[in-house]
Amino acid sequence: MTDRTDRKYFRDCCVATLLFLFAFLTSGAPAEAQTETSTSASQTKLPVLWEELTGPDFVKAIKASQGTCLLPIGILEKHGPHLPIGSDLLNARYTAIHAAQKQYVIVFPQYYFGQIAEARHEPGTVSYSRELQLAMLQATTDEMGRNGCKKILIINGHGGNAHLLPYFVQTQLDQPHDYVVYLFDQRTPTTGGPKKKTTNDQHAGESETSKLMIVRPDLVHPERANAESGADQHHQNLPDGVYTGIWWYARFPDHYAGDGAAASQELGEYQMNWWVDSVSKVLAAIKADDTTPRLQQEFYEKTTHPIDTPQ
């Protein structure tokens, strides 16, 4: 090989090497920029679901939420012949997640350990003892508090918890806690929205079926709604004001109270938007609430020496 040929070969190799390095460096720069952008976005956008947060992100989420957490409670029970067993759970979780996205808080995982003794005769019902219901709820809020949730809002998706949950909240005064439990137990607006077609609209009826049409339309079977009657059976005849545990079964033995066939997406959209907006407003108020934690702590301190309480 001549000197001239050698010089040409060397020159070509150098050019090829420079071109390779240029291509490598320029192609790498956008990739690095993209990685930095993705990392930055992931740091600013925290999941609202407790189970989706990493350990380090959980600490950030507690700070971002001002120590405020949501505990949506549902149940596992029959919902007429046309709705899923977990309807209350699905509705409450949907509401919690969408409200948390408006007013950032952490949403606790699926919780269905409520009161449903009246439906134990129906397939798919999961009913826990009263002792376990209260113990589980107390252990859950204690663990939430231990993890930095100093303000816990329970939103209730199940009518059968109407007595259990206020009692639980009241009994938080039994002994000191370094967190406050709040309860919001409204699911349906009393006025406004599309006019309803039915007057008996309770369990798996027009409103509840309409909500599921928004939350999980794939699980709603309105064509099955008339396979059973949701009418009041009036099997019990007692004076007003007399309460028995069998009252619901006496009126609605098929665990269906209303007419799901009357449901509509328009009604469901209105009611779910109302529920989400209401919860987000409650969350904002709770975050700003300094009075309740202060009064609760003051009460705890006074209970240790009631003889000194001014009379």
N, C-alpha and C positions, 0 to 999 in steps of 0.2 A: 504493500500500500504506500503511495507517495505522500510527501509532506502536505501537499495541497489537499489530498483526499482526507488525510488525518484531521486537518484543521476544519474542513467542512463537517466531518462526522462529529467532532467535539462541539462545534457551534450548534448543530441540530439538536444534540443531546441537551445542551444548556437551554435552548428555546423550549423544548418539550417539558423540561423540568420546571421552568418558570411558569409555563402555561398551566401545568398540573397544580402547582402551588397556588396560583391565582384563582383557579377554579375551586380548589379546596377551601381557601380562605373566604371567598365570596359566598360560596354555598353555605358555609358554616355560620356566617353572621346572622342571616335571617332566622336560622334554627335557634340560635341562642336568644335572639330577640323574642321569638315566639315563646320559648320556654319561660323567659322572664315575665312576659305578659300573662301567661297562663298561671304562673306562680302568684303573681300579684293579684289576679282575679280571684284565685282560690282563697287567698288570705282575706280578702274583703267580703266574700260571699260565704257566710257560714250557714250550714244546714240548720233547719229548725228542729229536726227530729233528733232526739236524744241518741238513738241507736246509730245514727249516721255520722255523728261527730267523732273525731279522733280524740285521744286524751288531751293533747295540747290545745286542740280547737275547742274542747269542752270548757277549758279555763277561759278562753277568749269569749266563748258564748255566754258564760255566766256574767262576765263583765259587760258585754254588749247588751244583755237583757236586764241589767241592774238587779241580778239575782232573782228574777221573776220567771216562774215556770208554770206550764199548763199541764193539768192532769185531766184529760178527757175520759169519762167513764161511760161505758156501755154495758151490754149484757149479751148472753147467748140464750135466745128463746125463740119459739115459733112466732112468726109474724104473718098470720093468716095463711092462705094457701099460695100466696103469690110473691112474698118478699123473703129475702134471705134471713137466716137465723141471727146473723150478726148485724142487723139493720141499725140498731141503736149505736153500736160500736162504730160502724162505718160513718154514720152521720156526725157523731161527736168528733171523730178524728178528722174528718173533712173540714169541719168548722174550725177546729183547733189549728190545723195546719195553715188554712187560709188567713185566719186572724193573726197568727204568729208572723206571717209574711208581711202583714200590714204594720204590726207592732211587735218588733222582734222579741221573742221569748223562746225558751226551750220547751218542746212538747214531749211529754213522757210516752213510752211505748204503750201498746194496746193493753187496756185494763178492763176486765169484764167480771171482776169479783164482787158483784153487787147482790141485791136482794131480788130473788125471782122464785120464791117458794110456790107462788100461785100457779106456776106453769110446769111444775115437776112431772105432770102427767103427759106432757107433750114431747115428742121426739126431738132430740138435739139440745134440750134445755140443760144447762149446767148450773146447778144450784148449790151454793156453799152454806154451811151453818152460820148462824148469826155470830157466833164467837169468832169464826175464821174471817168473816167479812170485816168485822171491826179490827181484828188483829192484823190482817193483811193491809188494810187501809192505813192503820197507824204506822206499821213498819215501813210502808211505802213512803209516806210523807216524812217520816223520820230520816229515811235514807236520802230522800230528795234534799231535805234540809242539811244533812251532813255533807252533801256535795255542793252546797252553796246556794240552794234555792231557798231564799229567805222569805219570799212571798210566793205562795202556791195557790193558784186558782183552779178549783175543780169546776169543770163544766159537765153537766149531767145530760146524757142522751136518753135516759131510761126513766119512765114515769114511776116504776116500782121502787126507785130509790128516794122517793119524795120524803119519806120519814127517816130513812137511814142516814142520809148525808147531812141534813141539818143537825141531827143528834150527834153525829161524829164531830162536826164543827164545834158544837157547843161544848163537847167534852174535852176540847183542847185546853180548857181552863182547869182541868183536873190536876195537871202538873206542868211545870215550866217547859216551854219550847223556845228555841232561838229563831223560830220562823213563825209566820202567820198563815193560816189556812183561810182562804176566801171561797165562797160558793156562789156560782151563777147558775140558776136552775130554770132559766126561761129558754124555750126552744121554738116557740111559735108566736108571731105578733098577734096582738088582740084585735088590731084594726088594720085596714089598708090592704092593698093587693087585689088580685082577681077575686071576684065573688065566688064563694064556695057553693057547691051544689048540694052538700049534705049538712045535716045538723048533728048527727051522731058521728063525730070525727075524732076517734080516740086511738085505738091500737091497730096499726096497719091499715088505717082508713085513708081518707082523701089526702090529708096533709102529709102524713108519713110516706105514703106511696109517691106523692109528688116530689118530695125531697129526694127519695132514692132515684127518681128519674134523672136528677141532676148529678147525684153523687156516684151512683153505679147503675146506669141505665141497662147495662148488660145483665144485671141480676134481677130485674123487675119483670114480672109476668102478669100484666094486667088482664090478659085473657083468662087467667085462672081465678081472678078475684071473686067471681060469683060462684065458685065451686062449693063454698061454705057460706053460711049466713053470719054476718057481723052484727045482727040485731040483738038488742037487749032481751034476754030470755026471762027475766023476772021470776026466777025460781025461789026466791026468798021473800018472805013477807013479814017484816019487822017494823016497829015504829021508827020514825026519823030520829037520828042521833044515836042509834044502836050500831055498834061496830063489831064485826066478826071477821076473822081471817079468811073465811070462805066466801066473802062478799063478791069478789071478782069472778070466781068460778060460778057462783050462783047466777050471775048476770051474763057472762060471756064464756061458757064452758069450752068453746072451741078456740079460745085465746085470740079472738078477732073481734074488734069493736069498731064498726064503720063500714064503708064501702070503697075499697081500693080502686074499683073500676071507674070511679068518678075523678080520679087524679088527672093532673095535667102538668106539663113541663113549665107552663107559665106560672102556675101556683108554686111549684117547687123552686123555681128560680127566685121568685120574690121572697119566699120564706127563708131559703138558704142565704141569700144576700143579707137579709135582715139579721139572721143569726150571726153570721160572720162579722158584720159591722158592729153589732151589739157587743160581741165578745172583744173585738179590738178596742172599742171605747172603754170597756171595763178594764182591760189591760193597761191602757194609758192612765186611767184613774188610779189603779193599784200601784203603778210605778211611782206616781206622784204622792202616794199616801204615806206620810210620815207619822200621822196621828195614831193609827191602829197599832203599829209595833210599839210605840211609846206607851200607849195606854195598857197594852197587854203586859209589858214588862213591869209597869207600875202596879198592876193588879197582882202579878205573881209575887212581887216583893211584899205587898200588904197582906197576902195570905199567910205569910210566915209569922206574922205577929198581929192577928186581928184585934187583939185587945187594945192596940194603940190606934186603931182607925177612929178618927174623930166622929163623934155622935151628935 
